[in-house]
């Protein structure tokens, strides 16, 4: 996990550590194909299309209809996306669907509608989760590690770049003034030391 590419962009848009965990925990290696998801639902007896009516049936649809565990709205959103004619994937590589899928699959496991094994199998449709086992402490660890180790190195490189820039400007000015090589070097060293 990289703090700058994985965590910081989410912090920058105001996400809490808990929200960051939900987003990053649900990210997969690749998007999940709708066709694979439909086959998964059928194989796992979670939902399938009726051969005559083409209506969805099964445990997930029962939850939509009964809303026994308060998951109807999330499941309706999922099935609307699945049923769109132009939908080819659920892009669990991006924050929106990663977070939604993580929250929904956890809630389905907690409700006993799916098993943790089925949750894992769902994520395997996207070649597995990128950040398995991430916790809020883990997010804090990567932030602290960046601030304690990487940030000081980046700041040091920035200071060196400032010194290099000052030395180059001084050398260029000395060259324009047609100073000797020793004077050019002396002016550059002075600029380096004073910046």
ABEGO torsion letter per residue (X at the ends): XBAAAAAAAAAAAGBBAAAAAAAAAABBABBBBAAAAAAAAAAAGABBBBAAAGBBBEAAAAAAAAGAAGAAAAAAAAAAAAABAABABBBAABAAAAAAAAAAAAAAAAAGABBAAAAAAAAAAAGEBABBGBBAAAAAAAAAAAAAAAAAAAAAAAAAAAAAAAAAAAAAAAAAAGBBAAAAAAAAAAAAAAX
